[in-house]
Amino acid sequence: MKLRLWLMFQPRLVTQPVVYELGKKFEVITNIRQASVNEEIGLVSIELEGPRPELDRAIAWLEEIGVKVEPVEINTIEG
């Protein structure tokens, strides 16, 4: 299963390797589709692929550490 999500990072998380940790902690494939990051906020459009239970665990972990997770409504970059 594939999900496209917007991840919004608080300032304290901007310099942390969250996407790397996501791929290590969970059996998901990460594909960054778009990103805008500065010292105040990080906004990342990401595609996650894996079994649904593992995707659910990964999303719960992101929210637990303080990342806001929203579904992508429109495919901003297709290809």
ZAZAVEX-868280 format. One record per atom (N, C-alpha, C): x, y, z; residue in three letters; atom name. Coordinates in steps of 0.1 Angstrom, whole numbers, plus 2048, in hexadecimal, padded with zeros to 3 digits. Example, Ala and Ser with C-alpha at 12.3 -4.5 7.8 and 13.67 -1.06 7.14 Angstrom:
2
c1	c2	c3	type	atom
884	7C7	84E	ALA	N
87B	7D3	84E	ALA	CA
884	7DF	84E	ALA	C
880	7EA	847	SER	N
889	7F5	847	SER	CA
881	800	84F	SER	C
REM end
This chain:
79
c1	c2	c3	type	atom
808	7F4	800	MET	N
800	800	800	MET	CA
809	80C	800	MET	C
804	817	7F9	LYS	N
80C	824	7F9	LYS	CA
803	82F	7FE	LYS	C
809	837	806	LEU	N
802	843	80B	LEU	CA
80B	84F	808	LEU	C
804	85A	804	ARG	N
80B	867	803	ARG	CA
807	870	80E	ARG	C
810	876	815	LEU	N
80E	87D	821	LEU	CA
816	88A	821	LEU	C
810	894	828	TRP	N
817	8A0	82B	TRP	CA
81C	89F	83A	TRP	C
829	8A1	83C	LEU	N
82F	8A1	849	LEU	CA
833	8AF	84D	LEU	C
82E	8B4	858	MET	N
832	8C2	85D	MET	CA
83A	8C0	869	MET	C
846	8C5	869	PHE	N
850	8C4	874	PHE	CA
851	8D1	87C	PHE	C
851	8CF	889	GLN	N
853	8DB	892	GLN	CA
862	8DE	891	GLN	C
865	8EA	896	PRO	N
873	8EF	895	PRO	CA
87D	8E5	89C	PRO	C
879	8DF	8A7	ARG	N
882	8D6	8AE	ARG	CA
885	8C9	8A6	ARG	C
87D	8C6	89C	LEU	N
87E	8BA	894	LEU	CA
885	8BC	887	LEU	C
886	8C9	883	VAL	N
88B	8CC	875	VAL	CA
899	8C6	873	VAL	C
8A2	8C6	87D	THR	N
8AF	8C1	87B	THR	CA
8B1	8B2	87E	THR	C
8A6	8AC	882	GLN	N
8A7	89D	885	GLN	CA
8A5	895	879	GLN	C
8AB	889	878	PRO	N
8AA	880	86D	PRO	CA
89D	877	86D	PRO	C
892	87E	86E	VAL	N
885	877	870	VAL	CA
882	86D	865	VAL	C
883	871	858	VAL	N
880	869	84D	VAL	CA
889	85C	84D	VAL	C
896	85F	850	TYR	N
89F	853	851	TYR	CA
89B	84A	85C	TYR	C
898	84F	867	GLU	N
893	846	873	GLU	CA
886	83F	86F	GLU	C
87E	845	868	LEU	N
871	83F	863	LEU	CA
874	833	85B	LEU	C
87D	834	852	GLY	N
881	828	849	GLY	CA
888	81D	851	GLY	C
88F	821	85C	LYS	N
896	817	864	LYS	CA
88D	810	86E	LYS	C
884	817	874	LYS	N
87C	812	87F	LYS	CA
870	809	879	LYS	C
86C	80C	86D	PHE	N
860	806	868	PHE	CA
862	800	85A	PHE	C
85B	7F6	857	GLU	N
85D	7F0	849	GLU	CA
855	7F7	83F	GLU	C
859	804	83C	VAL	N
853	80C	832	VAL	CA
85E	812	829	VAL	C
85A	814	81D	ILE	N
862	81B	813	ILE	CA
85E	829	813	ILE	C
868	832	815	THR	N
866	840	815	THR	CA
86A	846	807	THR	C
862	850	802	ASN	N
865	857	7F6	ASN	CA
861	865	7F8	ASN	C
86B	86E	7FA	ILE	N
868	87C	7FB	ILE	CA
864	882	7EE	ILE	C
858	888	7ED	ARG	N
853	88D	7E0	ARG	CA
855	89C	7DF	ARG	C
855	8A3	7EA	GLN	N
857	8B1	7EB	GLN	CA
85B	8B5	7F9	GLN	C
863	8C0	7FA	ALA	N
867	8C4	808	ALA	CA
86A	8D3	808	ALA	C
867	8D9	813	SER	N
86A	8E7	816	SER	CA
86E	8E8	825	SER	C
87A	8EB	827	VAL	N
87F	8EA	835	VAL	CA
887	8F7	838	VAL	C
885	8FD	843	ASN	N
88D	908	848	ASN	CA
88E	906	857	ASN	C
894	90F	85E	GLU	N
897	90D	86D	GLU	CA
88A	90E	875	GLU	C
87F	913	86F	GLU	N
872	914	877	GLU	CA
868	909	874	GLU	C
869	903	868	ILE	N
85F	8F9	865	ILE	CA
864	8F0	85A	ILE	C
85F	8E4	85A	GLY	N
862	8DB	84F	GLY	CA
855	8D5	84A	GLY	C
854	8D6	83C	LEU	N
848	8D1	836	LEU	CA
84C	8C7	82B	LEU	C
848	8BA	82D	VAL	N
84D	8B0	824	VAL	CA
841	8A8	81E	VAL	C
841	8A7	811	SER	N
837	89E	80B	SER	CA
83E	890	809	SER	C
839	886	80E	ILE	N
840	879	80E	ILE	CA
836	86E	80A	ILE	C
83C	864	803	GLU	N
834	858	7FF	GLU	CA
83A	84D	808	GLU	C
831	846	80F	LEU	N
835	83A	817	LEU	CA
82E	82E	811	LEU	C
836	823	80F	GLU	N
831	817	80A	GLU	CA
834	80C	813	GLU	C
82B	803	816	GLY	N
82D	7F7	81E	GLY	CA
81F	7F1	822	GLY	C
820	7E7	82B	PRO	N
813	7E1	82F	PRO	CA
80B	7EB	838	PRO	C
7FE	7EB	837	ARG	N
7F6	7F5	83E	ARG	CA
7F9	7F5	84D	ARG	C
7FA	7EA	854	PRO	N
7FD	7EB	862	PRO	CA
80A	7F2	865	PRO	C
814	7F0	85D	GLU	N
821	7F7	85F	GLU	CA
820	806	85C	GLU	C
818	809	852	LEU	N
816	818	84F	LEU	CA
80F	81E	85A	LEU	C
805	818	860	ASP	N
7FE	81D	86C	ASP	CA
807	81F	878	ASP	C
810	816	87A	ARG	N
81A	817	885	ARG	CA
824	822	882	ARG	C
828	824	876	ALA	N
831	82F	872	ALA	CA
82B	83C	874	ALA	C
81E	83E	870	ILE	N
817	84A	871	ILE	CA
815	84D	880	ILE	C
811	843	888	ALA	N
810	846	896	ALA	CA
81D	84A	89D	ALA	C
828	845	899	TRP	N
835	849	89E	TRP	CA
838	857	89A	TRP	C
835	85B	88E	LEU	N
838	869	88A	LEU	CA
830	872	892	LEU	C
823	86F	894	GLU	N
81B	878	89C	GLU	CA
81F	878	8AB	GLU	C
824	86D	8B0	GLU	N
829	86C	8BE	GLU	CA
835	875	8C0	GLU	C
83E	876	8B6	ILE	N
84A	87F	8B8	ILE	CA
847	88D	8B5	ILE	C
83B	891	8B0	GLY	N
837	89F	8AE	GLY	CA
836	8A3	89F	GLY	C
836	89A	896	VAL	N
834	89D	888	VAL	CA
826	89D	885	VAL	C
821	8A8	87F	LYS	N
813	8A8	87A	LYS	CA
812	8A1	86D	LYS	C
808	898	86C	VAL	N
807	88F	860	VAL	CA
7F9	892	85A	VAL	C
7F9	895	84D	GLU	N
7ED	898	846	GLU	CA
7ED	890	838	GLU	C
7E2	88B	833	PRO	N
7E2	885	826	PRO	CA
7E4	88F	81B	PRO	C
7EB	88B	810	VAL	N
7EC	894	805	VAL	CA
7DF	893	7FD	VAL	C
7D8	89F	7FB	GLU	N
7CC	89F	7F4	GLU	CA
7CD	89F	7E5	GLU	C
7D7	8A6	7E0	ILE	N
7DA	8A7	7D2	ILE	CA
7E8	8A3	7CF	ILE	C
7EA	89B	7C5	ASN	N
7F8	897	7C1	ASN	CA
7FF	8A3	7BB	ASN	C
807	8AA	7C3	THR	N
80E	8B6	7BF	THR	CA
819	8B3	7B5	THR	C
820	8A7	7B6	ILE	N
82A	8A3	7AD	ILE	CA
827	895	7A9	ILE	C
824	893	79C	GLU	N
821	886	797	GLU	CA
82D	881	78F	GLU	C
82F	874	790	GLY	N
83A	86F	787	GLY	CA
842	864	78C	GLY	C
REM end
